[in-house]
Amino acid sequence: MAGKKLMVEFPGRNYSTDKPLLYYAGKVFEEKEYEVVRLGYNFKLTGDKNDIEGLIDESKPYIKKVLDKIDFSAYEDIVFVSKSMGTTLAGFFEEFYKIRVRHIFLTPVQSALKYMKRGKCIVVSGKNDRFLDSRRLKIYCVEQDVALKQFEDVGHSLESEKDINITFAILMVIVKLYKGFSN
């Protein structure tokens, strides 16, 4: 059916779809008449919480079970919004299903870099992210001509530990990004 739109949320290790960055992504895309699928696999993970790559591999069967039920060919526009380890999973499943997806990568991990491609994604990170060096990420995005938004003085959570107002301001910028991406 022409005109159908889909947004899928890929959460992070400690960042579920009911936390602000993904919760508001869902709200914005629902307002723009996207069907929203919120993946939930964190509660099922039993591996070492510090082994991101191991958790990514452990998550794949849970995600595949949900995504196998979706007829991606029925959608005119597909957006994956992903956080942390979810960024690698989102890129992996785009390639696995051989579908055309636009991405919003929130605080990507190292293994997600290979999935970031010009014109089909935007990357958001904190300059103090402990999982992916901000300079390395910036260089990669410049080389690949990938849109990048980096925030000063915040890390992987995109939250300020010193000032809640900074956290709210960052969230507002990201919500505006969602609104622009969902048109």
Secondary structure, DSSP 8 states (H G I E B T S, - for coil): -TT-EEEEEE-BTTB-TTSHHHHHHHHHHHHTT-EEEE---GGG--S-TT-HHHHHHHHHHHHHHHHTT--GGG-SEEEEEEETHHHHHHHHHHHHHT---EEEEES--GGGGGG--TTSEEEEEETT-SSS-HHHHHHHHHHHT-EEEEETT--TT---SS-HHHHHHHHHHHHHHHHHHT-
